[in-house]
Amino acid sequence: MDLSDLLIFSTVVREGGVTRAAERLHRVQSNVTTRIRQLEEDLSVGLFIREGKRLHLAPAGQVLLGYADRLLALADEARGAVHDARPRGTFRLGSMESTAAVRLPGLLTEYHRRHPRVVLELSTGNPQVLGSAILAGDLDAALVAEPIADTPFEKMFAFDEELVIVAPANHPPIGKKGKLPRTIIVFEHGCPHRKRLEDWYASRNEMPERVVELSSYHATLACVVAGMGISLIPKSVLTTFPERKRVSVHRPAGAASHAHTVLIWRRGAGSANIVALQEILRGRNSRARQNSANTSGSIIN
């Protein structure tokens, strides 16, 4: 049983017979008759009561007619959806923990306001996990910190994150002279900020003596406040931490000072839902650049 069988069956019922159905479908009568009999054989049930050349819908045919109409209508809807450029359906978005906590609330609120027909689903993880989920078909797109492989993905710039080293309050300057702190507090392997902090140590020919792994920035900051060690985090995360006055902020030089967050999706698998998110990101970045230019102008004056 396929959609063409159901269309022929439905047309025979609506047109009141094989002859008019064949004319409507631009088929020969024998073909219509054969397809109806094949459908009955497939279902192992008679769909019509035959009286000479006249056909009357059998009880089983009446049942099938309801399903046939619904399936044909759904098929038409599916065809329209495939060619409809408007966002719709489920949008499975991945994000790093810090991005989800600080950047996404406003971003997803605007997305939902613009496209209420889209059902948003959010998953968090490090770039390796999120990238693998996209390639496996479990996510449509993700917001991750660079570097990220170019070959399997398409990507666009989303945010520029200033990274800072956080230490307990009144901690002496870090990295100026003397040994670096012995303990670092980081996320699991795969976190790009952990990699930047470890590389920052290596660039000074040092390495931490102890590594504490956590899975929450608020837990990380709480441990920093308690004097357990230091961490490298996006500065924006501090805005969500109620005890931020109890940490000291230190700005590392070089590659550890900034990270670009990009929106990635599988190469060649762009969709209307992804395009809609791109448009919001472009608008926000344009406003941010304009605000920055206005601020710079006022300082110069």
N, C-alpha and C positions, 0 to 999 in steps of 0.2 A: 504494500500500500504506500503510494507516494502522493505528493500534492497534486500532480496532474490527474491521477485516478479520482481523487476527491473532487477536483474541479469538474471533471466530466460527469461524475455522479450528481453533484449539486446542480449542474446545468440541466441535466435530464429532468430532474425533479422540478426546477423552476420553470422550464420551458414546456413541461407537460408531455414530453416524449422524446424519442431518439431523433426523429426527423428534424424538429426545430432546434434541438440541442446541437446537432451536427452542423446546421447552418450557422448557429451562433458561434460555434467553436472553429468554423472553417475546416471541418473534417468530413470524411465520407461516413455514411451511416454505419457501414460494416465495421469500421474502426471503433466507433463509439460503442456499438453493441459488444464487440470483442472485449473492450476495456472494462465494461460493466460486468461481464461474465467473469473476467479474470479477477476483478475485485471481489466478487462473491466467492470465488474459489479460494482466494487468499484468506478471506474471513470465515470461510466454511459456513456461510449463512446466506439465505436468499434475501435480497434487498427489495425486490419488487414481486408483486403478485401479477402474473401475466395472464391476460384474457385476450387471446388472439394477438393482435398487434398493439393492444392497449396495455399500459403499465399502471399499476396501482402501488403506491408505496407500502411496503410491508412493515410490521412493527419494528423489526431490526433496522430497516432503512430509515425509519423515523428517528430512532436513537442515533444512528450514524450521521444523519443530516445535521443535528445540532453540533456534534463534534467537528464535522467537516466545515461548517460555516465559521466556527471559532478558529480552527487551524488555518483556514484560508485567510481570514482577517488578520491573524497573527503574522502570517507570512508576508502579507502586504505591509504590515507595520514594520517588520524587520527590513524589508527592502527599502522602505522610506528612511529608516534609521541609519542604514549603511550610507546613504547618500545625503544625509542631513548633517550639515556642518556645525549644528548647534551642540554644545556640551550636553551630555545626558548619561544615564546609567550610573554605574559605580566607578569611582576614581580611587584607585589604591595607591596612596602616596606614602613614601618612606621618608624618614628624616633622622638626622643625628639628634641625640638627646638635647644638646644645648640649643639647637635650632628650633626644636619642638617647644622648648620651654619659653624661649624669648621671642622668636621671630614669627612663629606660626599662628598664635592666637588672632592677631590682627589680620594676617594674610588669609587665613581660612574663613574668618568672619566676612571679609570682603568677597571671597570666592562664593560663599554660600548666598550672600545677598544678591550677587549678580546671576548666579546659576542655581536656583533652588531645586531644579530637577535632578541635579547630580548628588549622589550619595557618596560622601567622603569617608574613606577608611584610612586610618593612620597607623603605621608601624614604625618603631624606632630601632636603631642599631648603628653599628659603625659602618663606614663606607664599604668595606669588604662584604659584610653581610648584606647590605642593601643592594649593592651592585649584583651580587649573586642571585638575590631574589628577583631582580629585574630580568636577568638572563634566563631564570627558571620559569618566568611567566607569572610569578606570585605578586609582583608589584608593577605598576604602570610607569612610575617615575619616582625619583628620590632627590632630596636635598642633601648633598654631601660636601665635605671639605676636600679641596684638592690637596695632593695630586690624585687624579683618577685616570684610568686607562682610556685612551682616545679611541682605539679601534672598535670596541663593541658598542660604544655609546655615542649619542649626540648630547650636547650640553650647552647651557647658556649661563652667563654670570647671574648670580642672585644677590649675594651679600658680600661685603668686605668686613671681616671680623678682626678687630684689634685684639691681640692676645697679650695677656699680662701674667706675670708670676705673682701668685698670692702667697703670703707668709703671715705668721702671727703678727699682731700689732706691735709696733716699736722694734720690729726686726731690723737689724742693720742692713745697709744696701747689699744687694746680691749681685755677684759677678764682677764687682769693681776690683777687688783684691782679696787674696786669701782663698781658702777652700770653699767650695760650694756646699750648701746644706746636704747632709748625709741621706735624708729620706725624701722620696718624692711620692706623691699620692696621685694616682692616675686611673684611667679606665683600662679595660682589658686590651690585649694586643689587637691591633687593627684600628685603634683610635688614632687619628692623625695628630692630635695635640700631644698625645703621649710620645709619638715618634719625634715630633719637633723638640720636645723637652729633652728626650734622650740624646738627640743629635746636638742640642745646645750644650749639654754636658760634654759630649765627645769632642766638640770643637774647642773646648778648653782643656782637653786631655784629662778629663775626669769622668767618673761614672758614679751614680748613686750607690751607696752601700746597701740600701734597703728600698724596696718598691712595695707600696701598699696599693692593692687594686680594689676599687669601689665601682659601683654602677650608677651613682647619683651625684650630680654636682652639689646639691645641698649637703649630702653626707660628706663629700670631699671638703667643702668649705668648713663644715663643723669640725672636721679633723684638723684642718689648718688652724682654726681658732684655738683648738686644744693644744697646739704646739707639736703635733705629730710629724709635720713635714711641710713641704711646699708643693704647689701644683701650678700648671700652666692651663689657663682657661680663657675663653672669650670674655672680654671686659663687660660685654652686655649682660652676662650671667649674673654679675654682681648686683644689677638692678633688681633682681628677684630675691636677693638674700637679705633677710631682715637684720642680720647681725654683721652687715658689711663694714661697719665702723670698727669692728674688732679684728680686721685683717689689714695688713699693709700691702700696697700694690707696687710692683717693681716692673719696669718696662725692659724686656730683653732686646738686644740688638739683633739684626740680621733676620734670617728666615723664621725665627721663632716669634717675631713681633706681629705678623699678620697672616691671615689665612683667607683665601677666597672660598666661599660656599657657592656651589653651582647646582643647577637643576639638571639632572641626567635622565635619559630614557634610552631604550634600546634603539640602535641605529635602524632607521627605516620604519619604526613602529610609533611614530607620532600620531596623536589623536586630537580631536576637538577639545577634550578635557585638558590635555597638556597645553595646547595652544592658549586656552583660556587662562591657565596659570601663568604662562609666559607673558601675556598681555598685562596682567596685574603686576608682575615683577618689574616689567619695563616701566610702567607708570610710576611705581614707587621709586625706582632708581632715578628716573627723570626728575621727580620732585625733590629727591634727596640732593641731586647735583645742583638744582636750582637754589635750594635753601643754602647749600654750601657756598655757592657763588654770591648770594646776597649777604651772607655773613662775612665773607672775605671782603666784600666791597665796603661794608660798614666799618670794618677795622681799618682799612686803608684811609678812609675819609677821616 
